[in-house]
Amino acid sequence: MKEGWEYKEIGEVCEVTDYVANGSFATLRENVQYKSEPDYAILIRLADYTNNFDSSKFVYINEHAYNFLAKSKLYGGEIIMSNVGSLGKEFICPKLDRPMSLAPNSIVIRTPFNKFFYYCFSSTFLQGRIKGISSQTALPKFNKTQFKKLVIPIPPLSEQQHIVEELDLLSSIIEKKKAQLNELDNLAQSLFYEMFGDPITNEKGWEVKKLKEACTCITDGDHMPPPKVDKGIPFITISNIDKQNREIDFRDTFFVPQSYYDSINKKRKAQIDDVLYTVTGSYGIPIIVKEDRNFCFQRHIALLRPNKHLVSPCYLCYWALCKSIKYLADDVATGIAQKTVGLSSLRQFPIIIPPLSLQQQFASKIEAIEHQKELIKQSIKEVETLFNSRMDYYFN
């Protein structure tokens, strides 16, 4: 134990409550109705944090429901933690432009100094303890009573403030560097518009073809559930698509046998310079295959193999990132639970065909931008390593 630190149960130093503290399931159903149209209060969910608090996706409740949910009102600054599904995922509640209340499947934590406890709860030490009290069911969860009994390290207030200042500084450096990455992404996309114009309005008058004419192959992954093995060929799902960096994350894939990979049609085996394109859920994310590596992918991911006599992989990727192409995908996407862009619709997308020489100039500029991005990503990794080591020192 560090000098002057104490170990206490969370319930001794934090107020912890949740949505169901307001009454039985029957009374909650009777008094609380969710609304998609703006109303008196916002029901704050983990999804809102994930969506960067996009107001178009908020869920609302009326004034009666807000007053009924008196035990879980939010005012901004509280720690909100998921206790169903994404266990232990947390965020600091923002202050929004109307009253707020906590949604189901999360707990709200209030302390005299929330930021210190926010860092404490995100440590590998406490995240491991949370897994220890979680149910091992299809949808894992933990209850607030068990959570309140977990023991955590508590330093004196002056040291709490010092810890928060240090971790906040490192966090701000990481966020600023990530903002630089976003700025470079915006620069890359603005270069596309500058050189080629909007791909739908086509104000520069380029030749227009259907996407199926600009690609030698447009297909998707196997539609049948694959056999799984402990070691073998990586199988890529939507969850392995890194949306921010637009790359495949191979760290947490499952594997299929070599025999399964060998049996797949050659058209469904990704090659260098193919473009993968998500078609279900978070559809419209293009990724250029840059690594000569065998892998399989699910049917929620399409494969676009560009005809290099007409379009370059880099051009095809940034064409797909254009807002007007995303709007086009929105128009043709079908489904209720998860919208999907069908291959037949995708093949009909119009694509402008500028001269290859101009596409190659664009690719050279993108390569320079990507080089700068790699330097920033490496710097982010270094600061994240330092941040994690300080978290280990204080909490683990």
N, C-alpha and C positions, 0 to 999 in steps of 0.2 A: 504493500500500500504506500502511495506517495505521501509525504509528510503533510499533515493538515487535511488530507482527503478523508471523506467518510463513505461508507457504503450503505445505501438506504433502498428500501422498496420504492418503486415508481409511485405507488399510491400515497406514500408519505410526503412526496415533494411535488406531485403533479395532480391536477384535477383532470380526470379522464371520464368522458361520457360518450354517448353515441345516439343514433336516431331512435333505436328501440327503447331507450330510457324514457321516452315520452308516453309510452302506453303499450297495451297489448296490440297484436297484429290486427285484431278486429277493429279496435278504436282508431288505429292508424289508417286503415283502409277507409273507415267511415269519415275521417276528418281531413285527410290529405289526398288531394288529387293533383297529379302532375300535368303541367301544361307546356306546350311548345311555344305558344304566343306569350309575349312579355306580360307579366302580372306583377303583383306586389313585391315578391321576394324571389331570389335566385336560390335554387337547390344546388349546393356546391358538391361536385363529384370529382373523383380521380380523373375521369375523362376530360373534365374542364382544364385541369392542369396539363394533361397530355396534349390538349388542343390549344394550349397557350391562351386559355380563357377567351376563346372566340365566342363573342356574344351571340352569333347566329346559331350556335349549338347549345345554348343554355336550356335548362329545364326550370320552369317557374312554378310557384305555388301562390295561392291567394292570401290575403291578410289573415283570414280565419285559420288557415293551415299554419301560417307562420307563428301565430300566437299559440296555437296548440302545441307546436314543437318548441316550447319555451326552453327546454333543457339542452337543446342543441343549436341555439342561435349563434351566429358567427358575426364578429365585428371587425375582423381583419387582424392578422398577426398570429393567430392560433396555429398550432401544428396539427395537420390532418394526416392521418395514416390509414392506409388500406388494411383492413383485417379480413378480407375475403378475396381470394384470387391472387392478386399481386401483393402478397403479404409483405408488410413492412415498408412498402413504398410510401414516401411522405413528401409533403410540401408545406410551405408557409402560406396560409390563406391570405390573399390580397384584400385590399379595401376597394370594393366596387361601388357603383353609383346607386345602389339600392340595397335594402335589407337582404341578409343572407342566412341560410340555414343549412345544416349538414344533411347530406343524402345518406341512404343506407349503405352498408358494407364498408364503412370507415369509422374510426374513432377520432374524437377531437381532444387534444391535449393542451391544457393551459398551465403555464408556470410563470413565476415572477420574471424569468429571463429565458424566453422561449428559444432564442437562437442557440444557446449552449446545448440545450436538450435536443434540439434538431440535429446538431452534429453528433451528439452522443447516440441518438437513436439510429443514425445512419451508419454507425461503425459496424465493422464485421463482428465484433463482440456481441452487440445487442441483436443484430440481424440473425446471428446464429442462435441466440436464446429464443428469439421469436419463432424460429423454425422448430425449436424444441417443444414449444407449447401448442403447436399447430396440429390440427386434425389431419390425418393421412387419408383424405377422401379425394374424390374426383375434383372437387372444388375446395382446396384447402382453406382453413380459416382458424382464427383464434378469437377468444372472447376477452372482453376488457377486464374481467375479474382476474384471469390468469396473468394478463399483461401487467396489471397493477402490482402484482406480487414479485415481478422480476426485480432483481437487485442491480443497481447501477452505481458507478463511482461519482461522488459529488465533491468537487474541490471548493475552497472558499470563493466567495463572490468575486473578489478581486482577480483570482486566477481564472475563473470562468470568463471574465471580461477579456483577459489577456489571450486566452485560448481562442475565443471568438474573433478577436481582432486579427490574430495570425491566420486562422483558417479563412476568414472573410477576405483577407488580402490575397491569399493564394487562389481562392475561388474567383475573385474579380479578375485576376490575371488570366485565368483560364477562359472566363467568359469573354474578355476583350479579344483574346486570340481567336475564339470561335466566331466572334463578330467579324473579325478580319476575313475568316474563311467565307462567311456569308457575303461580304462585300466583293470578294474575288469571284464568287459564283454569280453575283449580279452583274459584275463587269463582263464575265464570259457570255452571259445571256444577252447583254446589251450589244456586244460585238456581233452576235448573230443577227439581231435586228438591224444593226447599222450596215452590215454587209449584204444581207439577203432580204430584209424587210419581213413583214408579217407573212407567215406561210399560207394563210387562208385568203386574205385580201390581195396578196401578191401584187403590191403596188409597183414592183420593179419589172413585172411582166415576164417572169421566168416560165419555162416549159413546165407543165403540170402533168404528173402521172399518178396512177393509183399506187398505193404502197406495195401491192403485190407485184407491180411491174418494176419497182425499184429494188426488190429483194429477190434473191434466188430461192428463198424458202421462208415461209412464215408458219410456224407450228407451235405446239405447247408440249408440256410434259405429259408423262403417262397418266391416264385417268384411273388406273387401278391402284389400290393400296399396295405399296411395294413390300417385299419381305425385308426384315430387319436383322442385322448381325452386329456383333460387338465391334468388329473392324472390317473395313472394306472400302467401298466407293462412297464418298459423301453424297447425301441426298438433300438438296436445297429446297426449303419452303419459303413462304413469304416472310416468316420471322427471321430468316437468315439474310434478308435484304436490308442492308444499312441504308436507310432512306437519306440520311443527312450527307453521307460521304459518297453515296451512289456506288457501292461496291458490295461484293459478297462477303459475308462474315462466316468463315468456315469453323469458327471456334466451338459452336454448339450445334452441330448437325448430327443427325443419326446416319447410319451406314446401311448400305445394301450390298449383297454379294456381287463379286466380279461377274458371275454367270448372268445375273440380272442385267447388269450394265451391258454385257456383250449381246444380250438378246434385244436391246432397244434399237429401233430403226436409226440408221446413221443420221437422218435429218434431225433427230431429237438429241443428238450429242453435240454440245456446245463446242465451238472452236474459237481460237483467238480472233478477235475483231467482230464476232457476233455481238448483237445487242439483245440483252434480256430485257423484257418489258412486262411489268406486273399488270395483270388483267383482272384481278379480283381484290376486293377490299380496298386497300390503298393502291388503286390502279394508276397507271400512267408514269411509273418510275422506270427510267431507262438506265441500264448499266452495260458498259462495254466490257466484254470478256478480254482480259489482258494477260491472263495466265494460262499456260499450256498444262491444264490439269483436268483429269477425268472427274466428272461429277454428273449426277442426275438431278432433275428438278421436277417439281409438281406441276399439275395442269393449271395452277393459278399464275404461272409464269409463262409468257410467250417467248419464242426465240425468233428474232428477225435477223436473217443473214443477208447483209447488203450486197447488191450487185455493184462491185467496186468500179465498174465501168461507168456507173451513173452516180452513185453516192458513196461518200466515205463514212466509216463507222462514227467518226467524231461528228460529222455533219448530221447524220441520222439521229444520234443521241440528243443533240441540242435542238434539232427540229421537234423531237418528241417532248422536250421540256417547255416549248412555247405555250403560252397561256391559251392561245386559240386552238391548239391541238388538244390541250387538256379539256377545254370546253366541248370540243368535238367528242371526246371520250365520255364526258358527262352526258351528252345528248343520246349516245347509243347504249350506255350501260343499262343493263337490266337486272332485275332481282330485287328482293326485299331485305332479307337479313344481311346479305353481302352482295353488292352490285358487281356485275361482271361485264367486261368488254369482250364480246364474242369475237372469235377469230375471223368469222365471215365479215363482220363490220370493220374490224381492224384492217383487213386486206383492202377494203374500199377507201380508206383514208386518202385524201389527196395530198401529194407531196410535191413541192416545187423542186425543180432540178437545175440549180445554177451550174455554171461550168466547173469541171473538176479542179481546174487550176485555182479558182477562187475558193473552193472548198478546202483545198490543200493549204492555201494561205491562212484560212480560218483555223485549220487544225494546228498549224505552227504557232499561232498566237495562243491557242488554248493550251498547247504543250508548255509554253512559257508560264502561263497562269498556273497550271497544274504543278509545275516545279516550285513556284512560290508557296502553293498550298501545302506541298509535302514538307517544306521547311517549317511552316507554321505548325503542322500536325506533329512533327517531331518535337518542337518546342512545347506543345501542349502535353505530350506524353511525359516529358521531363518534369514539368510543373505538377502534373497529376501524380507522378511517382513521389515527389516531395510531399504533396498534400497527403497522400495515403500513408506515408511514413510518419507524418506528424499525427494523423488520426490514430495509427497504431500505438504511438508513444503515449498519447493521452488516454485512450479508451480500451486498448486491447491487451 
